[in-house]
Amino acid sequence: MKPQQMPPLEERIKDIRDEIDAIIASRVEVIARQSPGVPAGVVRNLLTARSPGCACAQYLELRAGERPEVPKP
């Protein structure tokens, strides 16, 4: 059986960045709906400004700020 080859690093990085962008966009959409009148671009800037270095750092920062969900009785 021939081992599967991994896509090149550049493709994996692009895929990860696309996934992170979708996660951030989803979070922006939720927050923007809760804050009428605040443009989505402003919400996105506020979320990503905590870690302006790269998309991966932004994602990790967003995840660190999440509280674990407490199961409802």
N, C-alpha and C positions, 0 to 999 in steps of 0.2 A: 504494500500500500504506500502510495506516494504521500509524503507529509505536505500539509497545506502550507502555502507560503503566505506570510503576512504581507499586507499592503506596505508600500514604502512609508517611511516615517512621515514624509510630507503629507501624504494622504490621511494618515491616522491623526496627525495634528489638525488638519483642516476639519476632519469629521468631529473631533472633540470640540474644536472651537465653535463649529456650527451647532452642536448639541448644547454647549454652554450658552450661546447666544439665544437659542430657543427657550432655555430655562429662564434666563434673565428677562426675555420679552414676556414670558408668561407671568412672571412676578410683577413686572411693570404694569401689565394689563390689570391685574388684581388690585394693586395699590392705586392705580389711576382711577379705577371705578369707585374706590372708597374715598377718593379725594377729588370730587368734582371741581373743575376749574383749574386744576394743576395739570399742565401739559405733560404728556407721556415722556417727552424728551427730558424734562426737568426731573421727573421721577427716576428715569434711567440714570441720569447723571448723578443723582444723589445716591443711588444704589451702588454704582460702579466706582464712585470717587473714593470709597473706602480703601480700595486696592487698585490704583490706576495702572499698575505695572503691566498686567496681561489678563486675558480672559480667564486663565486657570486660577490666578490669584483672586480675581473677582468672584469666581464661583466658590472657592474655598471660604472666602469671607462671608458670602451670603449663607452658606451652609452652617458656618460657625454661629451665625446670629439666629438660627432657627431654634425654637424650643421644641423638645420632643413632645409629641402629642400624648395627652393623658387620656386613657380609655374612659369613655363615659359609662357610668354604672347602668 
